[in-house]
Amino acid sequence: MASSRATRTALIAATALAPVSWGTTYAVTTQFLPPDRPLFTALVRALPAGLLLLSLTRVLPRGTWWLKAAVLGALNIGAFFPLLFVAAYRLPGGMAAVVGSVGPLFVVGLSALLLKQRPTPRNLLTGVVAAAGVSLVVLKGAGALDAVGVLASVASTASMSAGTVLTKRWGRPEGVGPLALTGWQLTVGGLLIAPVAFLVEGAPPALDGPAVGGYLYLMLGNTAIGYFLWFRGIGRLTATQVSFLGPLSPLTAAVVGWAALGQALTPVQVAGMALAFGATVAGQLGGTARREARRAPSGSAAKKAQEDATYLTAPTSRR
């Protein structure tokens, strides 16, 4: 029992690294990347990382997974990335990211529809309180916030929430590891973004040293590694539990914005952030995982872990 608890804690901690890294996206975008290029930035973040993972795994979808990979790639990457960067360019980092606190509420509702998981009073309460905190930040802060940026941030959260729930619903094909699944989605998403980026924004901009470094960071650590950890976590944790790790992204963005960029927050906004973060942390500490563990067949988690380890260490010819 203690070993199982330690394994789950380690899995949650590793999955949490993904939203922590995503919380730095806003600062990197505004400080190092070319201005007003959200689609190009989304493209560079997704497509090279996807092609890199495809080259490492050498596994392509089969059968119905061509369609499933396309849907997941569109939701988790193709729509999410452009909307995320529109928000990042138009809103302060902490403001853009904290809107993502409504993600757990979206996931609770979608899980009820698609996964047949009845929302618990605790999850509903924490989701509503998180949304209330977000409302304080967005609607009560001093000064006007960009409406397009706010809408883009909400839409990106809804897209990612739907992708998270469908990823949990569909799982992944037998013998396919999370690294390959991540590569499929990043590649599909990048291919969807590419024509729109060139039609809307034209030729790629000239890049200086900081921009190249920023794009490399987004492509490798922030995306290839971050999404591998995220999708692996979705496969072993509940969709709601994973979604409640999402507040680590706005928390990281707010801390970076305050510490490195000198972005100030009004007292009302700080109170709203504290309310949203407290609610989502409470949801993460709820009993969902224990209830799922009692329902799961004995040894299922260990079998999944063994399958992932076998896949990642197998010779390329076996993949």
Secondary structure, 3 states (H helix, E strand, C coil): CHHHHHHHHHHHHHHHHHHHHHCCHHHHHHHHCCCCCHHHHHHHHHHHHHHHHHHHHCCCCCCCHHHHHHHHHHHHHHHHHHHHHHHHHHCCHHHHHHHHHHHHHHHHHHHHHHHCCCCCHHHHHHHHHHHHHHHHHHHHCCCCCCHHHHHHHHHHHHHHHHHHHHHHHHCCCCCCCHHHHHHHHHHHHHHHHHHHHHHHHCCCCCCCHHHHHHHHHHHHHHHHHHHHHHHHHHHHCCHHHHHCCCCHHHHHHHHHHHHHCCCCCCHHHHHHHHHHHHHHHHHHCCCHHHHHHHHCCCCHHHHHHHHHHHHHHCCHHHC
